[in-house]
Amino acid sequence: MDIFVVVIVAVCAVILGSVVKKSNREFALLLTVVTVVLLILLILENCAPLFDEFRSLSASGLIDGYYIDILLKAIGVTIIGQVTASLCKDADENALGGVVELATKIAILMISMPVIVNILEYLSEILKS
């Protein structure tokens, strides 16, 4: 992935957004949302080799596919939560952004709960030995 493309698009959107914000604040926010969605799609498109590597790790048996699924879900929730919280804060809705961040953290905890339980079970077995 060419990080320079992401940076250039983001900087152009910021400049255009700040010019538009002077006359129409809602349209500037819409411009930001559209730019964010397009950049996320670009980034995800370029992440295909990363997902292929996760699949090959799962197929090789090195790591259980169950744990890779949990990892990918947690990464997805983190990205969605972080972007949404940032958009809320850009719209001067800081409290709403904070709630989104809290919900993201709780969702990640819920997603990772099976892993935490497995770790605690392994520790229990070790301590009993």
N, C-alpha and C positions, 0 to 999 in steps of 0.2 A: 504494500500500500504506500502510495506516495503521500507522506504527511504534508508536503507542501501544497497539494491540491486542497486538502482539508483546511489548512491555515489560510490560504488565499480566499477560498469561498467564505470562510468564517469572517475574515477581516472585511471583505466586500459587503457581507450582510450587515456587519456592525456599522460600517460607514453609511450604507444606504438606510439602515434602520434609524440611525441617529438623525439623519436628514428628514426622514418621513415622520419621525416622532414629534417634530416641531409642529406639524400640521394635523396629523392623525395618529394618535397614540395606539388605537386599536389595530390599525393596519400595520403599524410597526411591529406589534406583538405577533400578528399573523405572519408577517415576513420572517420573524425569528422562528416561529414554530415550523413553518415550511422548510426553512433552511436546516433546522435541526433534524427533521425527519429525513430529508434528502441525504444529509451527511451520515446519519445512522445507517441508512440503506447502503451507502457507498462503503462504509466501514464493514458492515456485515458481509457484503459481497466479497470483500477482500479477505475475510476471515475463513474462507473455505478451506485453505490448507491447514489451518489450526483445527477445525472440526474434523478433517480427515485424519489428522494425527491422533486426536482423541479416539476416533473410531478404530484406528489401527492398534492403539494401546489396549482398547477393550477387546478386540479380536485376538490379540496375542495372549490374552489371559494375564498380562502383567498387572492390570488393575481391573477390578470388577466393573462391568458396565453400569451397574446400579450406582456406584459412586461417581462415575463420570456424568450420569444423568443428573444427579444431585448437584454436582459442581456446575454444570451448564445452566441448570435452573437458577441457582444462586447468582451466577454471573448475569443472567438475563434480568432477574429481578433487580439487581443492583444497578444495572445500566438504566432500566426504565425508571426506577425510583430516583436516581440521581438527576436524570434529564428532566423529569417532571418537577422535582423540587426546585431545580434551577429556573425552569420556566415560570413557576409560581413566584419565585423571588424576583425575577425580572419584571413580572407584572405587579410588583409591590404588594404581593400577598405572602408576606414572610411567615405568618402563622400557619397558613395553609401549606407552604413549603416545608415547614418544620413537622407538620403532621404527616406529610408524605414521607419524609425521612424516617420518622418513627415507624410508620407502617411498613416501610421497606426493611428496616432492621428486624421487626417482628416476623415478617414473611421469611426472611433469610433464616432466622432462628427456627421457624417451623419447618422449613425445607431441610435444614441440616439436623433436625432432631434425631432421625434414625442413625446418623453417623455418631452423634453424641452418645446415644444409647449403646451402640456397638462398642465404642471406646470404653464406656463405663463397665460394660459386661466383661471385656477383655481385662481391664484393670482388676475387677473383682476376682476373676479366675486366677490371675497372677498372684494376688494377695492371699488367696486360699491355698496356693501351692506351697 
